[in-house]
Amino acid sequence: QVQLVESGGGLVQAGGSLRLSCAASGSIFSINAMGWYRQAPGKQRELVAVISSGGSTNYADSVKGRFTISRDNAKKTVYLQMSSLKPEDTAVYYCTVDESGYNYWGQGTQVTVSS
């Protein structure tokens, strides 16, 4: 089993920044892709950003140029640096990790952007 612990969410004013972290622990053999999803009230969960084991990244169009995903393989941690935040970024953010072909999910962290 793999456990994911997220941190860094909170309340921020529009235009502000937040940095989310997600640390993996447990029975880890090989971590492949790591990523972030989000789910706003009444909406489906959507991909925010993903980073491969080799460092390739992919972003949702809505966050390109504002969010940056990165990872520290030694710490088994993925980060999401969020800048120029907008009220529409308000959501619960979930990290996900592909460990040996199985996807694990964090418990979610709330990000609220006030206008």
C-alpha positions, 0 to 999 in steps of 0.5 A: 500500500501507498499513502499520500499526504497532501499539504499546502492548501488554504485561503488566498486572495485572487492574484496570490500564490500557493504551493501544494505538496504531496508526499508518498510513503509505504510500499513503494517499488517504482513511482511512474507519473505523478499528478494533480487533479481538482474538483470544484463543487458540482463539477467533475474531477479534472486533470490539472497537471501531470509529470512523468518519471522523466520530468515531462509535464502536461497541463490543463489549458486553464492553468498553463503559464500560472501553475508549475508541477515538479517532483523530488524523486528522492523525497517521493514528493510532487509539488504544484506551485500555483500563481496568479490564482483566480476564483475559478481555481477554487476546488479540492485538489487531489494528488495521484501517483502511479506506483508500479501501474496502480493509481493511488490518490491523496485525501484532497486539500482545499484551495479557496481563492477569494475575489 
